[in-house]
Amino acid sequence: MNPSKPWLKSYPEGVPYEIDVSKFDSLVDMFEQSFAQFPNRNACEYMGKFITYRQLDVYSKSFAGYLQSLGLEAGSRVALMLPNVIEFQVAMIGILRAGYVVVNVNPLYTARELEYQLKDSGASVLIILENFAHVYQAVAEHLKVKQVVVTSLGELIGLKGMLVDFAVRNIKKAVPEWSIPGHIRFKSALEMGKQLGHTPVDLRLEDIAFLQYTGGTTGVSKGAILLHKNILANVLQVEEWLEPALKKKKVEQLVFLCALPLYHIFALTACAMVGARKGGLVILVPNPRDIPGFIKLLSNHPNINIFPAVNTLFNALIHHPDFSKVKLPNLLVTIGGGMAVQKVVADQWQALTGVPIAEGYGLSETSPVACVNSPLIEKYTGHIGLPVPSTEVVIVGEDGIDVPFGESGEICIRGPQVMAGYWNKPDDTAHSITSDGFFKSGDIGIMDENGYVKIVDRKKDMIVVSGFKVFPNELEEVVSLLPGVLECAVIGVPSDDTGEAVKLFIVRSDLNLTEEQVALYCKAELTNYKRPKFIVFRNELPKTNVGKILRRELRNA
């Protein structure tokens, strides 16, 4: 592969072609520089409670000290199963400071999904919200987790937090009964760690920072190995890319709206990491699905500067009657990622806010940003922009040879943000990364002569529901275990609400099997975004002459 780098001639003025990751020793070095530079600034806001960079420094050191007291070996994996709460930031930085690896876990996982990820990663410790503790309890006996740390939605926000927790537990009944022998509460872990102290660890850029789990084309979830240098590189790339827009308006402290879940790579880098690097304030939104509540939060924060989100969230906001009353006079950049941004949504968003959506593209394997539109664009472009600094993108045909400009092929990416490989999956790594270091995305795109990239198709069978990837093979394997199912197939269909929705086809061996039974089974076994919205019974499924089910014929039916 031989990229000619046509995108460089299209770079906005002031954006460098390359970034230098060596200015830091590790992510911890980056955080500590921010702690030293901005001690009195507020680092994040959660339910009206602010925490300063100094407090975040103290809390994360204490948590690191607690983890180190457990006697784990260097590089041990610590799983983080939390929504957008202050504890996520504290624990994530604390894990890195202790010299361990963060394993981000979707809090909405079913017991089956959680068990797989904890086993695959070999996690020694789990930090979990009490609302989901019963999920871990269901599989705890099959796992080798040494310590479980449990927290609540209000644990770190004082008196208000006590009221929040009372309401969640006793009024909303949102905390199912659970029992985890030997667990410790988050606050107790902080107190222990503060007394014991934290021993600084000599970390290097090549050390592993995160295992970021992603689906694969086979449907088997894989942990992308993200090194300290991978995440740092992407932070610096995004920082340089944003700089021309930030120069347009002098802002004393950047305010990031974090409505996306921090366990997702998009929010992790764009909010938690870039926010800390810039000494910014990150506003944590625990439940963006509560659109009226979210709009109220926006109304109370006219100082928001940077708003990363997915198309479905933008769409939900602009279609709520109260959003037209929201004023965001300080909004500098709106970033669309995670899924395709629709033109009608982008146009309506810009009409209401005055700011265009700069669409970007990336994957867990690229930490995530590979390409993005300049924040200086005046309107929605319909493409995913240019490769960010120090990044090469080539479009290759099925023969592995670069295709001419304007022709479609697989998007392949090389740069310092590309993962080291897949955790304990050398064959998958070898299949996904070429000998000369290009990551094969599996996405189909086109590049024009000026270096602008457009997505024309995705991995042929992948479904994207509200920005989350759903892989049919996993769902088919789960559904096939339901008594009464002879054969099944899963496809994605368009959805106004979520971009795409899951449609499940079943050939029954027991004609008494009902849609309701299938739906209840899927609710028990699958995270909500993976569950089928449509269930169809058929007498047979289309197949090739060797018996492989043809999903494309189901899509075209």
C-alpha positions, -999 to 999 in steps of 0.1 A, spaced: 0 0 0 14 34 -10 -6 64 3 2 95 -17 -13 117 11 -35 139 -11 -53 150 21 -24 171 33 -31 198 6 -66 201 21 -56 206 57 -69 237 74 -43 264 81 -25 258 113 -30 221 116 3 202 115 9 171 94 24 152 122 20 149 160 47 141 186 36 115 212 70 115 229 61 147 248 45 124 273 58 92 290 22 78 294 -14 88 299 -7 91 336 20 117 327 -7 136 307 -32 136 336 -5 146 362 5 176 340 -32 187 340 -35 182 377 -5 204 383 -15 230 358 -52 233 367 -57 223 403 -84 248 411 -105 243 380 -136 221 380 -128 189 362 -163 175 359 -199 181 369 -224 154 378 -259 161 390 -249 196 400 -219 185 420 -185 197 409 -151 180 414 -119 199 409 -87 187 392 -71 187 427 -99 165 440 -97 142 410 -59 139 416 -64 130 453 -93 106 447 -75 88 418 -43 85 438 -63 70 467 -80 45 444 -46 36 429 -33 30 464 -63 7 472 -58 -14 440 -20 -17 447 -28 -30 482 -46 -60 466 -12 -74 455 -20 -76 418 8 -81 394 18 -54 370 -5 -52 340 -34 -68 357 -68 -61 342 -94 -41 361 -130 -41 348 -150 -9 349 -188 -15 346 -201 20 353 -223 46 335 -214 83 334 -207 89 371 -177 106 389 -165 72 400 -157 63 363 -132 92 360 -117 84 395 -114 47 389 -102 49 353 -73 73 362 -66 53 394 -63 20 375 -38 36 351 -19 52 380 -16 18 397 0 3 366 -30 -17 356 -52 -21 325 -87 -7 322 -113 -31 308 -144 -11 298 -176 -30 302 -211 -20 291 -232 -17 323 -262 -30 304 -246 -64 296 -265 -95 304 -249 -121 327 -238 -141 297 -221 -112 280 -204 -100 312 -191 -135 320 -175 -138 285 -158 -104 288 -145 -110 323 -132 -144 314 -116 -133 281 -99 -103 297 -88 -122 328 -100 -93 350 -88 -95 386 -110 -67 399 -145 -54 390 -159 -20 398 -197 -21 393 -227 1 400 -251 -15 425 -279 -14 399 -261 -41 380 -246 -61 409 -272 -88 405 -259 -94 370 -224 -102 382 -238 -122 411 -255 -146 386 -221 -156 372 -197 -149 400 -191 -186 409 -178 -192 373 -152 -163 375 -118 -157 391 -124 -121 401 -105 -114 433 -122 -83 444 -155 -64 436 -159 -27 443 -196 -16 444 -208 20 441 -241 38 437 -253 68 416 -250 92 445 -221 78 465 -197 107 459 -220 137 458 -228 142 495 -263 148 509 -279 151 475 -264 117 466 -280 101 496 -314 114 484 -307 102 449 -298 67 462 -328 65 484 -351 74 454 -333 49 431 -335 21 456 -368 26 473 -390 46 449 -378 37 414 -369 1 426 -340 3 402 -316 -18 423 -325 -55 423 -315 -75 453 -279 -86 453 -253 -103 474 -216 -103 467 -196 -117 496 -164 -98 503 -173 -67 482 -162 -32 493 -179 1 487 -162 27 466 -159 52 493 -143 26 517 -118 17 490 -108 54 487 -104 58 524 -83 26 526 -62 38 496 -56 72 511 -43 57 544 -21 31 526 -7 56 500 0 51 463 34 41 448 41 58 415 47 33 387 72 36 358 49 35 328 59 36 292 42 45 260 42 9 249 24 -4 280 -12 -14 276 -38 11 289 -71 -3 278 -88 -34 265 -116 -19 245 -140 -47 235 -155 -46 200 -175 -70 179 -158 -89 150 -171 -99 117 -175 -134 131 -196 -120 160 -170 -130 186 -163 -100 209 -126 -91 208 -105 -68 231 -86 -42 211 -53 -37 229 -49 1 232 -15 12 244 -8 44 263 7 58 231 -24 49 210 -48 69 232 -23 98 237 -17 100 199 -55 103 193 -58 130 220 -31 150 204 -45 145 169 -80 157 180 -65 186 199 -46 198 169 -76 193 147 -98 214 170 -73 242 174 -84 264 144 -120 265 157 -109 271 193 -88 301 182 -119 317 167 -133 325 202 -113 330 234 -127 306 260 -112 306 295 -121 270 301 -135 246 275 -168 229 285 -174 194 271 -208 178 272 -205 141 278 -238 126 269 -222 95 253 -213 66 277 -177 69 289 -172 31 284 -176 38 247 -143 47 230 -158 79 214 -167 95 247 -136 81 264 -112 99 241 -133 129 230 -145 139 265 -125 122 293 -91 123 276 -92 155 255 -111 172 283 -84 165 308 -56 175 283 -72 209 278 -80 214 315 -117 214 305 -149 209 324 -167 177 315 -204 177 322 -215 141 328 -249 131 316 -260 99 334 -291 93 312 -293 110 278 -323 89 269 -344 111 293 -348 137 266 -369 162 287 -343 159 315 -314 163 291 -330 194 275 -334 209 310 -296 202 316 -288 219 283 -309 249 293 -289 252 325 -255 250 307 -254 277 280 -216 276 283 -212 243 265 -184 245 238 -179 210 225 -208 185 220 -199 150 206 -229 128 200 -245 102 176 -271 109 150 -299 94 170 -293 117 199 -292 148 177 -324 136 161 -342 130 194 -333 165 206 -344 184 175 -377 166 174 -386 175 210 -407 207 211 -387 222 240 -353 220 223 -362 251 202 -361 271 234 -325 259 242 -298 285 236 -262 274 232 -245 307 223 -210 293 232 -212 261 212 -180 259 191 -179 224 178 -205 196 173 -189 163 164 -210 135 150 -196 99 152 -204 63 161 -228 60 132 -236 78 100 -250 114 104 -281 119 83 -282 151 62 -318 160 73 -307 157 110 -275 178 104 -294 205 86 -321 208 113 -294 208 140 -276 236 123 -308 256 118 -316 253 155 -281 258 170 -262 277 143 -234 251 144 -229 224 117 -222 188 127 -186 179 118 -189 142 110 -160 119 119 -150 83 115 -132 58 137 -132 25 154 -123 10 188 -92 -3 170 -81 33 161 -86 49 196 -110 59 178 -106 89 154 -91 82 120 -109 108 98 -130 139 107 -143 170 91 -128 203 101 -147 221 127 -144 251 104 -169 237 79 -199 259 72 -224 231 66 -229 194 66 -206 178 40 -219 142 35 -183 128 39 -162 119 69 -135 145 62 -97 140 61 -73 117 79 -61 133 111 -23 142 116 2 113 114 -25 91 99 -25 74 65 -56 61 48 -57 40 17 -87 25 -2 -79 -10 -15 -97 -35 -37 -103 -71 -30 -68 -79 -45 -52 -57 -18 -41 -31 -43 -49 6 -40 -79 17 -61 -79 50 -81 -95 81 -66 -133 79 -68 -135 41 -67 -147 21 -38 -127 -3 -17 -119 -12 19 -107 16 41 -73 8 56 -57 29 83 -21 33 96 -11 57 124 1 59 160 -35 55 172 -39 20 156 -42 -7 183 -14 -32 190 -37 -61 182 -65 -82 197 -62 -96 232 -52 -133 230 -63 -135 194 -32 -136 172 -50 -150 142 -75 -122 142 -47 -97 147 -28 -111 117 -60 -110 96 -68 -74 106 -34 -57 104 -12 -59 73 25 -66 74 32 -29 68 9 -18 97 -24 -9 81 -56 -18 100 -82 -33 76 -115 -17 88 -139 -38 68 -157 -6 59 -161 3 23 -153 39 12 -142 62 -15 -114 89 -14 -114 118 -38 -83 135 -53 -83 160 -24 -81 133 2 -117 135 14 -132 101 24 -168 90 21 -183 58 35 -204 40 10 -211 8 29 -202 -10 61 -192 -45 68 -219 -62 49 -238 -78 78 -230 -54 107 -260 -36 122 -255 -2 139 -282 6 165 -279 41 181 -242 40 174 -236 5 189 -224 -23 167 -245 -55 166 -232 -86 149 -258 -111 136 -237 -142 143 -237 -136 181 -275 -130 181 -281 -161 159 -260 -183 182 -280 -171 213 -314 -175 196 -306 -209 182 -303 -221 219 -340 -214 225 -361 -246 224 -384 -246 194 -360 -228 171 -348 -248 141 -330 -221 122 -326 -183 125 -311 -153 108 -306 -117 118 -304 -86 96 -306 -48 101 -335 -27 88 -338 11 87 -352 28 118 -362 64 123 -355 61 160 -322 42 161 -307 44 126 -311 7 122 -331 -20 141 -326 -57 145 -349 -80 125 -350 -117 135 -362 -145 112 -370 -179 127 -378 -213 113 -396 -231 141 -393 -268 151 -421 -262 175 -450 -243 159 -463 -234 194 -433 -210 199 -446 -174 200 -432 -140 193 -437 -131 230 -417 -161 241 -388 -152 218 -389 -116 229 -388 -126 266 -359 -149 259 -340 -122 241 -346 -97 269 -330 -122 293 -300 -130 271 -292 -98 252 -284 -62 260 -313 -39 250 -298 -26 218 -291 -61 205 -327 -73 210 -348 -78 179 -374 -51 172 -391 -73 146 -396 -111 149 -407 -130 118 -415 -167 115 -409 -183 81 -411 -218 67 -376 -217 53 -346 -194 50 -327 -187 17 -294 -206 14 -265 -211 -9 -259 -245 -24 -236 -254 5 -263 -245 30 -251 -210 41 -280 -187 49 -282 -158 26 -288 -127 47 -287 -104 16 -318 -121 2 -336 -115 35 -326 -79 32 -339 -77 -3 -371 -96 3 
